[in-house]
Amino acid sequence: MTAHPEPAEYLAEHLRNAIAEGSDIHEQGIVVHVTGDRVLLTGSAPSEAQRDAIGTLVRREAPDHHVVNEVTVPSTDPPTGAEQL
């Protein structure tokens, strides 16, 4: 961050672009909300490693912000019982 903090919308867009295009992550479905000094990440990642990489990237790009990483990883476990219709 610079001495003059950028508006929250610009920071959120910068972080979305960094996640989607400017890294090895390439995740399109991550939602970034910036409120004050807090960055909230939501959405879904294909693995825990990707989830952690997203958090690390955002912490590096927004070091003056508290990052809350609520990105989820879908379960890949097989179903345990019959589906109820």
FENZIUR-V943957 format. One record per backbone hydrogen bond with DSSP energy under -0.5 kcal/mol. NH is the residue of the N-H (numbers start at 1). CO is the residue of the C=O. Records with the same first field share a line. If there is no record, write none. Layout:
NH=CO / CO
This chain:
5=3
10=7
11=7
12=8
13=9
14=10
15=11
16=12
17=13
18=14
19=15
20=16
21=17
22=17
26=19
27=19
28=26
31=29 / 42
33=31 / 40
35=33 / 38
38=35
39=66
40=33
41=39 / 68
42=31
45=72
51=47
52=48
53=49
54=50
55=51
56=52
57=53
58=54
59=55
60=56
61=57
62=58
63=60
65=62
66=37
67=65
68=39 / 66
69=67
70=41 / 68
72=43
74=45
85=83
